[in-house]
Structure formats: C-alpha cells, structure tokens
Amino acid sequence: MHDSYTELSLPFGSSAELFEQYTNASGGIRTGKLMEHLDSLAGSIAYKHMLGPGVQTLGRIQETGFYIVTASVDRLDMLSALDPKRDLRLSGQVIYTGRSSMEVAVKMEHVGRGRADETVLIGAFSMVCRDANLNKSREVCPLEIITPEERQLYELGEHMRLRRQNTALKSLTKVPPSSAEAAALHEFYLLHGEGGPGERNEGREGREGREGDHVFMGDTVLEKCMLMFPQERNVHQKVFGGYLMRLAYELGFTNAAMFTRGHVKFLSLDGISFARPVPIGSILRLRSQILHTSLSSPNYAILHVGVKANVVDVKTGLEQTTNDFRFTWCQEHGPSASPNLREVVPKTYREAMLWLEGKRALAVGAEIRDKNLRVSVPPS
C-alpha cells in the first residue's frame, strides 16, 4: 500500500510569490484551486499504483495499454480552517482495490512553523482503470496488506465502497422517500410553502427583492457558460476533471454567498459523479442551485448547494449532463447576532427530492464532523 504514497508541498508560509497565486478576495487561500490539485494528485497516485513506485512519466497511453479516470469523489471534509501563514502538504495513497477500481484516500495538512502537523482536510476519490485499446474495464493490481494499520485503511476503503453502493441503491431517483422524510417534507411545506404561515410575499419575486423568510428553490439558480479550451486538457485529451471541480466550487460559493448575503465557510464536498468526459471545444453550462438550508444552532447557518455541469451541442442545442457536484457551506455569527437565514422551499416534486437529498447530505456531514471533533459547527 505504501508504494503508491505521493505528496505535494505548497509552501505558502515561506513563499510570498506562491501565496499570491492562490490568495482569494478575503486574503485566504482559494479552496477551488486546492481541489484541482487533489484531483490531479489522486490520478497520479492511481497511476503510481499501476506502474510502480519508481515511475517518473506516463508516456503514451497507447503504449501503456490502459488509462485511469475519476469515477466519483465520495467526500472532501474540511476539519479546520486553512492558515495562509503555514505550509500545506497534500498527500494520499491507494487504500483499497476492486477488480478494476481503486479507492484513493487524500488529506491536506498544515506543516512547519515549529508546530505539530495539523490535518485540515480528508477525502476519498474512486478511480477506475480502462483498457486503452478495447475501451472497457481493465483489472488493476491487487493490494498487498502488510501491517495492521494498512488492514485498517483497507477496511476503511471497503466501507467507503459499500457506503457508495448503498447510497446509490437508496437514491431518490430509484426509491421513494421514507415515511419520516415524507412527514418532514410535508411539515416543512405547511410552514413555508405557498399560502402557509411563512408566506410573506405573493408571486414569484426574484431573490434580490424578496424580504420574506424563505425563497423558492427555482429562484436560487445561478448559471455560467464557458468554452472549453485545450489548455485545460488532461492526458486523455479531455477537459481535466480538477478544472471542472474548481469551476463548480467557485460558482457554488458565489451562489451561497449571494443567498446568505455574506461570507460563507466551506465545510465539505459531499459528492461528485462523473457521467461522461467533457470534450475540448465544447460549451459547458454550469447551473448552481441552493438545495437545502438549515440552522444547526442559533449562530450557524448551513447551506447545501448543487452544481450540474452540462455539455451543449451547438448545432442541435442538445444538452447532456457530465458532472453533478454537491457542496456544503456555513455562515457563522457571533453569540450576539444570529444568521439571517432564509429557508429554501421546493415547489415541484423534483425539487422536493433534491431538498431531501440535501437534508441527507447535511446529516452525513454533521456525523463526520462530529466524529472528527475538529469542527466547531454543531450537527444539524
């Protein structure tokens, strides 16, 4: 297992020139760019597992005979705030292998400055191996488990795989919501839906002009369209997945900040599914929407945001979904002030299912943060 270990150092604390390339508008570090690196790191780790620890370059995919793609990102959970004054280390390794898949665990750590290393983020990528000539799945090298610690990591990877399969089976696109979920949705709609006690304004007013305590989900949409250039290609001559992660993160952050009318703090990437690659030269339409909101305490507002990436065929106008991203942000206020959270309210059955999916994601994130005991945001 240790043969695939790989790390990347970003000396923000000791290099002002490097920090300048990553600084955001608030003087912190652009999290979206770090996600771009994590995706690249996960890919490098997967290739290192297949080609051996001494590999220095991939060479031609046709000569190698296989290629590796990101199938999904299970989670990326922020455990503590990024400190721009400290160096950052990104690392990871393959911790589980199936027949043609690999689970890659990654983490970010603060290092140096005379202080103990501190884990900032943990996450997991699911990578799959494909035959370069036959374009079908290809077997990966099995892991040799040597130490008890490696056995624990292997069992963790297997747990993540089974949890992903279980989540897919329980998806609201396949099965109806539970009776408890249906009751919660009904109670919420009676309180905030059209004609309910929470209705302060009539009509479908825009987000900017609404002064009530809720906003309909359809009014939270934020979009952008972009042409995909070859500078962002990967080794397969498609748009690099990490670049798409950064675009989705930044659009989702913008939407969350506009919705809360203030600064928001990143908590987790709750999942990414990669349905199909994005070709060079295509038009990418990113559509962001607030899917669920929650007050986890009087001083913490939490938002679950979805970003869908579609490729648009210019000639026919046909759109196909390539990626589905889910993120969670929070807005924190001091003890003397409470967050001005407006509830997001679904109006259609499809939106109601998205609202319930968001509720599920917030519950999972709260459980993970509670287990790690590193985030001050209480469970929702």
For each residue, the residues with C-beta under 8 A, 3 or more apart:
1: 4 5 93 94 95 143 144 145 146 150 153 154
2: 5 93 150
3: 48 49 52 53
4: 1 45 46 48 49 53 93 94
5: 1 2 45 91 92 93
6: 41 44 45 48 91 92 93
7: 89 90 91 92
8: 37 41 89 90 91
9: 87 88 89 90 111
10: 18 22 37 87 88 89 90
11: 14 15 18 87 88
12: 15 18 19 22 29 84 85 86 87 88
13: 84 85 86 87 112 113
14: 11 87 112
15: 11 12 18 19
16: 19 20
17: 20 21
18: 10 11 12 15 21 22
19: 12 15 16 22 23 29 84
20: 16 17 23
21: 17 18
22: 10 12 18 19 29 30 33 34
23: 19 20 27 28 29 30 84
24: 27 28 29 30
25:
26: 263
27: 23 24 84
28: 23 24 82 84
29: 12 19 22 23 24 33 34 82 84 88
30: 22 23 24 33 34
31: 34 35 82 249 266
32: 35 36 245 246 247 249 250 253
33: 22 29 30 36 37 246
34: 22 29 30 31 37 38 88 90 108 121
35: 31 32 38 39 76 242 245 246 249 269
36: 32 33 39 40 240 242 243 245 246
37: 8 10 33 34 40 41 90 242
38: 34 35 41 42 76 90 92 106 108 123 125 242
39: 35 36 42 43 70 73 125 240 241 242 245
40: 36 37 43 44 240 242
41: 6 8 37 38 44 45 90 91 92 106
42: 38 39 45 46 70 92 104 106 125 127
43: 39 40 46 47 68 70 127 234
44: 6 40 41 47 48
45: 4 5 6 41 42 48 49 92 93 94 104 106
46: 4 42 43 49 50 68 94 102 104 127 129
47: 43 44 50 51 55 58 68
48: 3 4 6 44 45 51 52 53 55
49: 3 4 45 46 94 97 102 140 141
50: 46 47 66 68 129 140 141
51: 47 48 55 58 64
52: 3 48 55
53: 3 4 48
54:
55: 47 48 51 52 58
56:
57:
58: 47 51 55 61 64 235
59: 63 64
60: 63 64
61: 58 64 66 67 132 235 236
62: 65 132 133
63: 59 60
64: 51 58 59 60 61 67 132
65: 62 131 132 133
66: 50 61 129 130 131 132 138
67: 61 64 129 130 132 235 236
68: 43 46 47 50 102 127 128 129 130
69: 127 128 130 236 241 274 277
70: 39 42 43 73 125 126 127 241 272 274
71: 101 126 127 128 274
72: 125 126 164 271 272 273 274
73: 39 70 76 123 124 125 126 245 269 271 272
74: 123 124 125 126 160 163 164 271
75: 123 124 268 269 270 271 364 365 368
76: 35 38 73 106 121 122 123 268 269
77: 121 122 123 267 268 365 368 369 372
78: 81 120 121 265 266 267 268 375
79: 119 120 121 122 369 372 374 375
80: 110 118 119 120 374 375
81: 78 120 265
82: 28 29 31 88 120
83: 86 110
84: 12 13 19 23 27 28 29
85: 12 13 113
86: 12 13 83 110 111 112 113 115
87: 9 10 11 12 13 14 110 111 112 113
88: 9 10 11 12 29 34 82 108 109 110 111 120
89: 7 8 9 10 108 109 111 117
90: 7 8 9 10 34 37 38 41 106 107 108
91: 5 6 7 8 41 106 107 109
92: 5 6 7 38 41 42 45 104 105 106 107
93: 1 2 4 5 6 45 104 105
94: 1 4 45 46 49 97 102 103 104 143
95: 1 103 104 105 143 153 154 156 157
96: 102 103 143 153 154 156 157 158 160 161
97: 49 94 101 102 103 140 141 142 143
98: 101 102 140 161
99: 137 139 140
100: 128 129 130 137 138 139 140
101: 71 97 98 126 127 128 129 140 161
102: 46 49 68 94 96 97 98 126 127 128 129 140
103: 94 95 96 97 124 125 126 127 157 160 161
104: 42 45 46 92 93 94 95 124 125 126 127
105: 92 93 95 122 123 124 153 156 157
106: 38 41 42 45 76 90 91 92 121 122 123 124 125
107: 90 91 92 119 120 121 122 123
108: 34 38 88 89 90 119 120 121
109: 88 89 91 117 118 119 120
110: 80 83 86 87 88 113 115 117 118 120
111: 9 86 87 88 89 117
112: 13 14 86 87 115
113: 13 85 86 87 110
114:
115: 86 110 112 118
116:
117: 89 109 110 111
118: 80 109 110 115
119: 79 80 107 108 109 122 374
120: 78 79 80 81 82 88 107 108 109 110
121: 34 76 77 78 79 106 107 108
122: 76 77 79 105 106 107 119 372
123: 38 73 74 75 76 77 105 106 107 269
124: 73 74 75 103 104 105 106 157 160
125: 38 39 42 70 72 73 74 103 104 106
126: 70 71 72 73 74 101 102 103 104 160 161 164
127: 42 43 46 68 69 70 71 101 102 103 104
128: 68 69 71 100 101 102 137
129: 46 50 66 67 68 100 101 102 137 138 139 140
130: 66 67 68 69 100 135 136 137 138
131: 65 66 134 135 136 137 138
132: 61 62 64 65 66 67 135
133: 62 65
134: 131
135: 130 131 132
136: 130 131
137: 99 100 128 129 130 131
138: 66 100 129 130 131
139: 99 100 129
140: 49 50 97 98 99 100 101 102 129
141: 49 50 97
142: 97
143: 1 94 95 96 97 154
144: 1
145: 1 150 151 154
146: 1 150
147: 150 151
148: 151 152
149: 152 153
150: 1 2 145 146 147 153 154
151: 145 147 148 154 155
152: 148 149 155 156
153: 1 95 96 105 149 150 156 157
154: 1 95 96 143 145 150 151 157 158
155: 151 152 158 159
156: 95 96 105 152 153 159 160
157: 95 96 103 105 124 153 154 160 161
158: 96 154 155 161 162
159: 155 156 162 163
160: 74 96 103 124 126 156 157 163 164
161: 96 98 101 103 126 157 158 164 165
162: 158 159 165 166
163: 74 159 160 166 167
164: 72 74 126 160 161 167 168
165: 161 162 168 169
166: 162 163 169 170
167: 163 164 170 171
168: 164 165 171 174
169: 165 166 174 175
170: 166 167 174 175
171: 167 168 174 175
172: 175 176 177 353 356 357
173: 353
174: 168 169 170 171
175: 169 170 171 172
176: 172 182
177: 172 181 182 185 353 356
178: 181 182
179: 182 183
180: 183 184
181: 177 178 184 185 356 359
182: 176 177 178 179 185 186
183: 179 180 186 187
184: 180 181 187 188 359
185: 177 181 182 188 189 352 355 356
186: 182 183 189 190
187: 183 184 190 191
188: 184 185 191 192 193 343 345 355
189: 185 186 192 193 196 345 346 352
190: 186 187 193 196
191: 187 188 196 197 198
192: 188 189 196 198 199 213 214 343 345
193: 188 189 190 196 198 199 345 347
194: 199 347
195: 199
196: 189 190 191 192 193 199
197: 191
198: 191 192 193 212 213 214 343 345
199: 192 193 194 195 196 202 212 214
200: 211 212 213 214
201: 205 210 211 212
202: 199
203:
204: 216 218 219
205: 201 209 210 219
206: 209 210 219
207: 210 215 219 220 258 259
208:
209: 205 206
210: 201 205 206 207 215 219 342
211: 200 201
212: 198 199 200 201 215 342
213: 192 198 200 342 343
214: 192 198 199 200 342 343 344 345
215: 207 210 212 219 220 259 290 342 343 344 345
216: 204 219 220 344 345 346 347
217: 220 289 290 291 344 345 346 347 351 354 355
218: 204 221 347 348 351
219: 204 205 206 207 210 215 216
220: 207 215 216 217 255 259 289 290 344
221: 218 287 288 289
222: 251 254 255 258 287 288 289
223: 285 286 287 288
224: 251 285 286
225: 283 284 285 286 312
226: 247 283 284 286
227: 281 282 283 284
228: 232 239 278 279 280 281 282 283 284
229: 232 280
230: 233 280 281
231:
232: 228 229 239 240 243
233: 230 236 237 238 239 240 280
234: 43 237 238 239 240 241
235: 58 61 67
236: 61 67 69 233 277
237: 233 234 280
238: 233 234 277 278 279 280
239: 228 232 233 234 243 244 277 278 279 280 282 284
240: 36 39 40 232 233 234 243 244
241: 39 69 70 234 244 245 274 323
242: 35 36 37 38 39 40 245 246
243: 36 232 239 240 246 247
244: 239 240 241 247 248 278 284 309 322 323
245: 32 35 36 39 73 241 242 248 249 269 272 325
246: 32 33 35 36 242 243 249 250
247: 32 226 243 244 250 251 284 286 309
248: 244 245 251 252 286 288 307 309 323 325 327
249: 31 32 35 245 246 252 253 269 325 327
250: 32 246 247 253 254
251: 222 224 247 248 254 255 286 288 307
252: 248 249 255 256 288 305 306 307 325 327 329
253: 32 249 250 256 257 264 266 327 329
254: 222 250 251 257 258 288
255: 220 222 251 252 258 259 288 289 290 305
256: 252 253 259 260 264 290 303 305 327 329
257: 253 254 260 261 262 263 264
258: 207 222 254 255 261
259: 207 215 220 255 256 290 303 342 344
260: 256 257 264 301 303 331 339 340 341
261: 257 258 340
262: 257 331
263: 26 257 331
264: 253 256 257 260 303 329 330 331
265: 78 81 329 330 331 332
266: 31 78 253 327 328 329
267: 77 78 302 328 329 330 365 369 375 377
268: 75 76 77 78 327 328 365 368
269: 35 73 75 76 123 245 249 272 325 326 327
270: 75 304 326 327 328 361 364 365
271: 72 73 74 75 324 325 326 361
272: 70 72 73 245 269 323 324 325 326
273: 72 323 324
274: 69 70 71 72 241 277 322 323
275: 320 321 322 323 324
276: 311 320 321 322
277: 69 236 238 239 274 322
278: 228 238 239 244 282 284 309 311 322 323
279: 228 238 239 282 311
280: 228 229 230 233 237 238 239
281: 227 228 230
282: 227 228 239 278 279 311 312
283: 225 226 227 228 311 312 314
284: 225 226 227 228 239 244 247 278 309 310 311 312 322
285: 223 224 225 309 310 311 312 319
286: 223 224 225 226 247 248 251 307 308 309 310
287: 221 222 223 307 308 310
288: 221 222 223 248 251 252 254 255 305 306 307
289: 217 220 221 222 255 305 306 307 308 354
290: 215 217 220 255 256 259 293 303 304 305 344
291: 217 304 305 306 326 344 354 355 357 358
292: 303 304 344 354 355 357 358 359 361 362
293: 290 301 302 303 304 341 342 343 344
294: 301 302 303 359 362 380
295: 298 300 301 302 339 341 380
296: 300 301 302 330 366 377 378 379 380
297: 300 378
298: 295 338
299: 332 333 334 335 337 338 339
300: 295 296 297 330 331 332 333 339 377 378
301: 260 293 294 295 296 330 331 333 339 340 341
302: 267 293 294 295 296 328 329 330 362 377 380
303: 256 259 260 264 290 292 293 294 328 329 330 331
304: 270 290 291 292 293 326 327 328 358 359 361 362
305: 252 255 256 288 289 290 291 326 327 328 329
306: 252 288 289 291 324 325 326 327 354 358
307: 248 251 252 286 287 288 289 324 325 326 327
308: 286 287 289 321 323 324 325
309: 244 247 248 278 284 285 286 321 322 323 324 325
310: 284 285 286 287 319 320 321 322
311: 276 278 279 282 283 284 285 319 320 322
312: 225 282 283 284 285 317 318 319
313: 316 317 318 319 320
314: 283 317
315:
316: 313
317: 312 313 314
318: 312 313
319: 285 310 311 312 313
320: 275 276 310 311 313
321: 275 276 308 309 310 324
322: 244 274 275 276 277 278 284 309 310 311
323: 241 244 248 272 273 274 275 278 308 309
324: 271 272 273 275 306 307 308 309 321
325: 245 248 249 252 269 271 272 306 307 308 309
326: 269 270 271 272 291 304 305 306 307 357 358 361
327: 248 249 252 253 256 266 268 269 270 304 305 306 307
328: 266 267 268 270 302 303 304 305 361 362 365
329: 252 253 256 264 265 266 267 302 303 305
330: 264 265 267 296 300 301 302 303 377
331: 260 262 263 264 265 300 301 303 339 341
332: 265 299 300 339 377
333: 299 300 301 337 338 339
334: 299 337
335: 299
336:
337: 299 333 334
338: 298 299 333
339: 260 295 299 300 301 331 332 333
340: 260 261 301
341: 260 293 295 301 331
342: 210 212 213 214 215 259 293
343: 188 192 198 213 214 215 293
344: 214 215 216 217 220 259 290 291 292 293 355
345: 188 189 192 193 198 214 215 216 217
346: 189 216 217 351 352 354 355
347: 193 194 216 217 218 351
348: 218 351 352
349: 352 353
350: 353 354
351: 217 218 346 347 348 354 355
352: 185 189 346 348 349 355 356
353: 172 173 177 349 350 356 357
354: 217 289 291 292 306 346 350 351 357 358
355: 185 188 217 291 292 344 346 351 352 358 359
356: 172 177 181 185 352 353 359 360
357: 172 291 292 326 353 354 360 361
358: 291 292 304 306 326 354 355 361 362
359: 181 184 292 294 304 355 356 362 363
360: 356 357 363 364
361: 270 271 292 304 326 328 357 358 364 365
362: 292 294 302 304 328 358 359 365 366 380
363: 359 360 366 367 379 380
364: 75 270 360 361 367 368
365: 75 77 267 268 270 328 361 362 368 369
366: 296 362 363 369 370 377 378 379 380
367: 363 364 370 371 379
368: 75 77 268 364 365 371 372
369: 77 79 267 365 366 372 374 375 377 379
370: 366 367 373 379
371: 367 368
372: 77 79 122 368 369 375
373: 370
374: 79 80 119 369
375: 78 79 80 267 369 372
376:
377: 267 296 300 302 330 332 366 369
378: 296 297 300 366
379: 296 363 366 367 369 370
380: 294 295 296 302 362 363 366
